[in-house]
Amino acid sequence: MNKNRLEALTDGVLAIIITIMVLEFKVPENADFQSLIDLMPIFGIYTISFILIVVHWNNHHHLLQISKSINSKILWANHHQLFWLSIVPFATAWVGEDYSKDIPMVFYGFILLMKTIAYFILEKAIIAHHKNDDCISEILYNKFKNYITLLLYILGIGVSFFFPLIALLIYVIILFIWFIPSKKVENVVSNI
């Protein structure tokens, strides 16, 4: 199965997700700096979510670049991750409005955890589809990075109940863990 249509669909959905997030910005009621300052929490969480979507797209792009073909399991795994990513704008808006409250931050962390699990499922589907290609399995599967990410998300969700802003800091740390793609993947992609 040709992977170009899957890449195009994913690119389109992620572009829409980013657009929906920016539409959550409301024009300030007053033309003064205080009105702009009042929007900073919304802008801050938007920035975090924007970078999160872009980092996810970069890693997804690399994932499909090293994949030689796709099958129906990969298609469904990709749709699964798009489902969770599509909820990020809602979670972002809720946290932007109530960033110091526990339940919005718990929900935000839960959505980020689920989109990460969905990404790992996609990764596993690609590895399984290319089971005769040990190189792909070796390149993609990073147990330490995957486990530390899951652990930090679970920790962040737990911390959200008591210290929502510390939980947000944990989510930003996870973002930095994934910000720079794996050197193995980069080397393979540059040789394609």
RAHU-V228723 format. One record per residue. N is the residue number from 1. RES is the residue in one small letter. SS is DSSP state (H for helix, E for strand, C for the rest). PHI is phi in degrees with one decimal (999 if undefined). PSI is psi as a letter, one per 40 degrees, with the letter a starting at -180 (999 if undefined). Layout:
# RAHU-V228723
n:N res:RES ss:SS phi:PHI psi:PSI
n:N res:RES ss:SS phi:PHI psi:PSI
This chain:
# RAHU-V228723
n:1 res:m ss:C phi:999 psi:h
n:2 res:n ss:C phi:-73.7 psi:h
n:3 res:k ss:C phi:-88.6 psi:e
n:4 res:n ss:H phi:-63.1 psi:d
n:5 res:r ss:H phi:-66.9 psi:d
n:6 res:l ss:H phi:-64.9 psi:d
n:7 res:e ss:H phi:-62.0 psi:d
n:8 res:a ss:H phi:-65.0 psi:d
n:9 res:l ss:H phi:-61.3 psi:d
n:10 res:t ss:H phi:-62.0 psi:d
n:11 res:d ss:H phi:-58.9 psi:d
n:12 res:g ss:H phi:-64.8 psi:d
n:13 res:v ss:H phi:-64.6 psi:d
n:14 res:l ss:H phi:-66.1 psi:d
n:15 res:a ss:H phi:-63.3 psi:d
n:16 res:i ss:H phi:-66.2 psi:d
n:17 res:i ss:H phi:-59.7 psi:d
n:18 res:i ss:H phi:-64.6 psi:d
n:19 res:t ss:H phi:-63.6 psi:d
n:20 res:i ss:H phi:-61.0 psi:d
n:21 res:m ss:H phi:-63.0 psi:d
n:22 res:v ss:H phi:-70.8 psi:d
n:23 res:l ss:H phi:-69.7 psi:e
n:24 res:e ss:C phi:-71.4 psi:e
n:25 res:f ss:C phi:-69.6 psi:h
n:26 res:k ss:C phi:-104.1 psi:i
n:27 res:v ss:C phi:-66.3 psi:h
n:28 res:p ss:C phi:-56.2 psi:i
n:29 res:e ss:C phi:-70.7 psi:d
n:30 res:n ss:C phi:-115.3 psi:i
n:31 res:a ss:C phi:-96.4 psi:g
n:32 res:d ss:C phi:-139.2 psi:i
n:33 res:f ss:H phi:-66.1 psi:d
n:34 res:q ss:H phi:-62.0 psi:d
n:35 res:s ss:H phi:-63.2 psi:d
n:36 res:l ss:H phi:-69.9 psi:d
n:37 res:i ss:H phi:-63.0 psi:d
n:38 res:d ss:H phi:-62.4 psi:d
n:39 res:l ss:C phi:-86.0 psi:e
n:40 res:m ss:H phi:-58.7 psi:d
n:41 res:p ss:H phi:-61.3 psi:d
n:42 res:i ss:H phi:-65.8 psi:d
n:43 res:f ss:H phi:-64.0 psi:d
n:44 res:g ss:H phi:-63.4 psi:d
n:45 res:i ss:H phi:-70.3 psi:d
n:46 res:y ss:H phi:-60.7 psi:d
n:47 res:t ss:H phi:-61.1 psi:d
n:48 res:i ss:H phi:-61.2 psi:d
n:49 res:s ss:H phi:-67.9 psi:d
n:50 res:f ss:H phi:-61.2 psi:d
n:51 res:i ss:H phi:-62.6 psi:d
n:52 res:l ss:H phi:-59.5 psi:d
n:53 res:i ss:H phi:-64.8 psi:d
n:54 res:v ss:H phi:-65.6 psi:d
n:55 res:v ss:H phi:-62.1 psi:d
n:56 res:h ss:H phi:-61.4 psi:d
n:57 res:w ss:H phi:-62.6 psi:d
n:58 res:n ss:H phi:-58.0 psi:d
n:59 res:n ss:H phi:-68.0 psi:d
n:60 res:h ss:H phi:-63.4 psi:d
n:61 res:h ss:H phi:-58.7 psi:d
n:62 res:h ss:H phi:-63.7 psi:d
n:63 res:l ss:H phi:-58.1 psi:d
n:64 res:l ss:H phi:-77.0 psi:d
n:65 res:q ss:H phi:-63.4 psi:d
n:66 res:i ss:H phi:-86.0 psi:e
n:67 res:s ss:C phi:-80.9 psi:h
n:68 res:k ss:C phi:-80.3 psi:d
n:69 res:s ss:C phi:-158.9 psi:i
n:70 res:i ss:C phi:-130.8 psi:i
n:71 res:n ss:C phi:-132.2 psi:a
n:72 res:s ss:H phi:-65.8 psi:d
n:73 res:k ss:H phi:-63.9 psi:d
n:74 res:i ss:H phi:-66.7 psi:d
n:75 res:l ss:H phi:-57.2 psi:d
n:76 res:w ss:H phi:-66.8 psi:d
n:77 res:a ss:H phi:-64.4 psi:d
n:78 res:n ss:H phi:-66.6 psi:d
n:79 res:h ss:H phi:-64.0 psi:d
n:80 res:h ss:H phi:-60.4 psi:d
n:81 res:q ss:H phi:-68.8 psi:d
n:82 res:l ss:H phi:-64.9 psi:d
n:83 res:f ss:H phi:-57.6 psi:d
n:84 res:w ss:H phi:-67.2 psi:d
n:85 res:l ss:H phi:-65.0 psi:d
n:86 res:s ss:H phi:-67.5 psi:e
n:87 res:i ss:C phi:-88.1 psi:e
n:88 res:v ss:H phi:-56.6 psi:d
n:89 res:p ss:H phi:-59.6 psi:d
n:90 res:f ss:H phi:-63.1 psi:d
n:91 res:a ss:H phi:-62.5 psi:d
n:92 res:t ss:H phi:-62.9 psi:d
n:93 res:a ss:H phi:-62.3 psi:d
n:94 res:w ss:H phi:-65.3 psi:d
n:95 res:v ss:H phi:-66.0 psi:d
n:96 res:g ss:H phi:-60.6 psi:d
n:97 res:e ss:H phi:-78.7 psi:d
n:98 res:d ss:C phi:-134.9 psi:f
n:99 res:y ss:C phi:-64.4 psi:d
n:100 res:s ss:C phi:-97.2 psi:e
n:101 res:k ss:C phi:-97.0 psi:i
n:102 res:d ss:H phi:-73.2 psi:d
n:103 res:i ss:H phi:-64.4 psi:d
n:104 res:p ss:H phi:-59.2 psi:d
n:105 res:m ss:H phi:-71.2 psi:d
n:106 res:v ss:H phi:-61.6 psi:d
n:107 res:f ss:H phi:-61.8 psi:d
n:108 res:y ss:H phi:-58.5 psi:d
n:109 res:g ss:H phi:-62.8 psi:d
n:110 res:f ss:H phi:-62.4 psi:d
n:111 res:i ss:H phi:-64.0 psi:d
n:112 res:l ss:H phi:-65.0 psi:d
n:113 res:l ss:H phi:-61.2 psi:d
n:114 res:m ss:H phi:-66.5 psi:d
n:115 res:k ss:H phi:-68.6 psi:d
n:116 res:t ss:H phi:-72.1 psi:d
n:117 res:i ss:H phi:-60.0 psi:d
n:118 res:a ss:H phi:-62.0 psi:d
n:119 res:y ss:H phi:-63.9 psi:d
n:120 res:f ss:H phi:-64.5 psi:d
n:121 res:i ss:H phi:-64.4 psi:d
n:122 res:l ss:H phi:-61.4 psi:d
n:123 res:e ss:H phi:-58.2 psi:d
n:124 res:k ss:H phi:-62.8 psi:d
n:125 res:a ss:H phi:-64.1 psi:d
n:126 res:i ss:H phi:-68.6 psi:d
n:127 res:i ss:H phi:-62.1 psi:d
n:128 res:a ss:H phi:-63.7 psi:d
n:129 res:h ss:H phi:-66.4 psi:d
n:130 res:h ss:C phi:-106.6 psi:f
n:131 res:k ss:C phi:-60.4 psi:d
n:132 res:n ss:C phi:-87.1 psi:e
n:133 res:d ss:C phi:-110.8 psi:g
n:134 res:d ss:H phi:-61.4 psi:d
n:135 res:c ss:H phi:-62.3 psi:d
n:136 res:i ss:H phi:-63.8 psi:d
n:137 res:s ss:H phi:-60.2 psi:d
n:138 res:e ss:H phi:-67.1 psi:d
n:139 res:i ss:H phi:-70.0 psi:d
n:140 res:l ss:H phi:-80.9 psi:d
n:141 res:y ss:C phi:-85.0 psi:h
n:142 res:n ss:C phi:-120.1 psi:g
n:143 res:k ss:H phi:-56.2 psi:d
n:144 res:f ss:H phi:-61.7 psi:d
n:145 res:k ss:H phi:-62.0 psi:d
n:146 res:n ss:H phi:-65.8 psi:d
n:147 res:y ss:H phi:-66.2 psi:d
n:148 res:i ss:H phi:-65.9 psi:d
n:149 res:t ss:H phi:-63.5 psi:d
n:150 res:l ss:H phi:-61.5 psi:d
n:151 res:l ss:H phi:-61.1 psi:d
n:152 res:l ss:H phi:-67.4 psi:d
n:153 res:y ss:H phi:-63.4 psi:d
n:154 res:i ss:H phi:-63.0 psi:d
n:155 res:l ss:H phi:-61.0 psi:d
n:156 res:g ss:H phi:-60.6 psi:d
n:157 res:i ss:H phi:-63.2 psi:d
n:158 res:g ss:H phi:-63.5 psi:d
n:159 res:v ss:H phi:-65.9 psi:d
n:160 res:s ss:H phi:-55.7 psi:d
n:161 res:f ss:C phi:-66.0 psi:d
n:162 res:f ss:C phi:-114.9 psi:d
n:163 res:f ss:C phi:-137.7 psi:g
n:164 res:p ss:H phi:-55.6 psi:d
n:165 res:l ss:H phi:-70.9 psi:d
n:166 res:i ss:H phi:-68.6 psi:d
n:167 res:a ss:H phi:-61.2 psi:d
n:168 res:l ss:H phi:-61.0 psi:d
n:169 res:l ss:H phi:-62.3 psi:d
n:170 res:i ss:H phi:-62.4 psi:d
n:171 res:y ss:H phi:-65.4 psi:d
n:172 res:v ss:H phi:-68.7 psi:d
n:173 res:i ss:H phi:-59.9 psi:d
n:174 res:i ss:H phi:-60.4 psi:d
n:175 res:l ss:H phi:-57.8 psi:d
n:176 res:f ss:H phi:-68.7 psi:d
n:177 res:i ss:H phi:-60.2 psi:d
n:178 res:w ss:H phi:-96.6 psi:e
n:179 res:f ss:H phi:-59.2 psi:d
n:180 res:i ss:C phi:-98.1 psi:h
n:181 res:p ss:C phi:-62.7 psi:i
n:182 res:s ss:C phi:-57.6 psi:h
n:183 res:k ss:H phi:-61.4 psi:d
n:184 res:k ss:H phi:-59.7 psi:d
n:185 res:v ss:H phi:-65.1 psi:d
n:186 res:e ss:H phi:-57.5 psi:d
n:187 res:n ss:H phi:-63.9 psi:d
n:188 res:v ss:H phi:-66.4 psi:d
n:189 res:v ss:H phi:-63.5 psi:d
n:190 res:s ss:H phi:-69.2 psi:e
n:191 res:n ss:C phi:-94.6 psi:e
n:192 res:i ss:C phi:-83.1 psi:999
